[in-house]
């Protein structure tokens, strides 16, 4: 059976085979299985905080909803969505029905670890969308859609802190996750949670960071991996244009910790 490798590099979680990359995001979202059932018990009126947000498309809204399901009840998310996927693992391969096998780095190990961690994680606050964070995420998508690059640094040498401060003001903590390849919200979120091949589990830690209360999401094309999704998280964020230049903003708040392998997080406060 043919298979493809999952490659991890910085925020690079998974790369889909060319057969899936050739599909449009709309087609891929229908063919990629694994979307959680809208089962009774999820309080969608509370968790779907992006449902009326005009600046997000349907997939971006669904990403926010998936993140809020995870954060509101990590154990239930593992039981209702992740654990049923265990049957798709065969050694190092992950084989979704009707799809080409994906060669993982860790096989079932990262998956099992993820479900165990979620089962022990206490519920935390849900995320509220912020326009400035979505614009910051969109900037990075638009940049890499032209350059074909990966990772957290923009073509203008901007980082997530500077991009967020272009459109408002963040405080407390800020983080960024990037997933390349998938075009379905549940696949995007689950791949970040499982974090196959990322020793630090940086993507998972960012999603499960209790201090984060705000988020922005942007999904778009990538010339090499077909699709990419950028998610920016902040502990506190106030929308509003920044007067400083991007260069000045980068100097305003320097990271005081190294970036996760796969996710980027800055625990320093913004000072405009």
N, C-alpha and C positions, 0 to 999 in steps of 0.2 A: 504494500500500500504506500503511495507517495505521501510524503510529509514535508512540512516546512518548519524552519526553526523560528522560535520566538526569540527575539533579540532584545536585550536590555542595555541601554546606554543613557546615562543621565535620566531624562524623563521618558525614555523610549521603553515602553512596556511590551508591546506586541506588534508584530508586523504581519499583516494578513497575506496569504498567497495571492499571486497575480490574478487568479480567477475571481477572487472576491474584490480585489482592488479595482478591477475593471468595472464594477457595478457602480451605479450612482448611489449616493448616500440614502436616497429614498428606497431603492431596491434592496440595498444591503441591510437596512434596518428591518425589512420584512423577512429576509432570508436568514439572518443571524438569529437563531433561536435563543432562548434563555431569558426572555423578558419575564419578570415576575407576574404572576396572575394578580389581577385586581381583586384579591380575595377580601371577604368581609373581615373587618377588624382593624385594617389600616385606616386611621382617621385622616382621610384625604383632605378634608376641609381645613385641617390644621397643617398637614405636611406639605401640601401642594402650594407652597408660598409663591411660586412663580407663575401660577396659572393665568393671572391677569396682566402679566408684564408684557408690554407690546414690543420691547426691544429684543426679546429672546424668541428664537424660533421654537417649534414644537420639540425638537430633539434636545435643545438646551434647557427647556423647561423640564423635560423628563429627567435630565441629569440631576437637576436640583431636587426633584422629587425622590430619585433613587438615593441621593446623599442623605436626604432627610429621613427616609425609611431606615437607613443604616444607623444614623445617629440616634433616632428616637427609640429604636429597639434593636440593638446589634444582634442579640441572640436570636430573635425571631427572624431577622433578615437572613442569618446563616441557615436557620432551619427551613425557611420557606423557599429560599432561592438557591443558595450555594450548595447545601448538602445534596439536594436532588441531582446536581450536576456531577457528583462523584463518579457515577457510572460511565461517564464519558472519558475517564482516564484509563489508559492502557499502557502501563510502564511509563516511559517518558513522553508518550503521545497523548494529546488531548483531541478527541474525535467527536465533534458535534454531529448529530444526525444529518446526513446529506451533504456534509462538508469535507474538505480535504483535511487530513490529520495535521495537527500542529505539534511540532517537536518542542517541548518545554525544556527548561534547564534543570528543574528540580523534580519534575514529575508530580506525584501526589503530595510530596512533602509540604510544599508551600501552601497548597490548598488545605490540607489537614491543619496546618498551623494556623491558617487564617480563621477557619471555622472555630477552632479552640479559643483563639483570642477573642473573637466576636462573642462567643458564649460566655466569656468571663468579663466582658466590658459592660459597664453600667451605662444606661441611657444618658444622653446629654442633650444640650440645647440644639434646636434645629437652626437652619441657615436661612437668612433673609436676603434676597437678591438686592444688589446695589448697582445702579447704572454705571458708576465710575469704574467699578471693578470689572464689569462686563466689557466696558470700552478698553480697559487695560488688557484684558484677555484677547479682545478682538485685534488690538494693535499687533500683538505677538503672532496671531494667526495670519493676519495680512502680510506681516513681514516674512514669515517662514514660507508662506504660500508662493512668494516670489523667489526667495533665496534657496529653498530646499534644505535649509539647515535644520538641526535639531538642538534641543537644550534650552536653557533659560535666558541666555544673553541675546539681546536684539542686535540687529545690524548696526545700530547706533550706539552699541555697548550699554544699552539700558538693561536694568534688571527689574524684577517684579515690583520692587519698592518704588523705583522711579516712574514706572509706567502707571502704577496706581495713583501716585501723587500728581500725575498730569491732570486728573479729573476729579480730585477731591483730596481728602486727608485721611490717612489711616493712622491707627494708634494701637499700641500693645503688642501685636504680633501679626505678621503677614506671611502667607505661604502660597506656593504655586505647584500644581500638578499638571503634567502634560501627558496625554496618551495619543499614540500614533497608530492608525490603522483601522480601528473599529468604527462602525457607523450606527451602533445601537446603544442607547443609554445604559442599559443594564450590563452590557459587555464592557463598556468603558469603565463603569464604576467597579465591577467585579474584578477586572484585570488590575486596577489600581489597588484594590484591597488585597488580592492574592499576592501581588508584588513578586512574581516568580523571577528568580535570578538577581534580586536586589537585596543584599545581605542586611542592610539597615532597615528594610521595610519602610522606607521614607514616605512613599505614597500613602500607605496605610496609616502611618502615624499622623500625617496631615489630615486625612479624612476624619480620624478619631480624636483630634485635638479638641478638648472641651472648651477652650478659650475662644475658638472661632465662632462667630455669630453671623457674619456676612459673607457673601460669595458672589462671584461673577463668572459666567460661563460663555465661551465662544467656541463654535465648531465650524470647521471649514476645510478646504482642500489642501493637500500637501503634494507637491510634485513627485515625490519619491514613494510615499507611503499612502497615497490616495486621500486619506483623511487625517485630521488631527483635532484634538479637543483640549483646550486650555481652561483650567479652573483656578481662579484666584480666590484665596480665603483671607479674611481679616478678622481680628478680634473686634475692632471698632472701625467704622468707616463713615465719613460724612461726604456726600456728594458735593461737588463744587469745583470750579476750575482753579488750578494752581497758577499763581503769578510767576513763579520761578521757572527758569528754563529747565529742560530735561537734564542738562549738564549740572546745573546747580542742585537739582533734586537728588541726583546720584550722590553728591557730596554731603547732602543733608543727613542722610541716614545710611551709614555703612553697616553691612552685615557684621555681627560680632560672633557668629558661629558659622562653621563651614556648611555648605549645602549638603542636603541628603543626596545620596546616589539615587536619583530618580525624582526627587522632589526638592523644592527650594523653600527654605523657611528663614525669615529674619525676625528675631525677637526684640529688635530695637524699636523705640517709638519714633514716629515721624515728628519733625519740627519744622514747620513752614514759616 
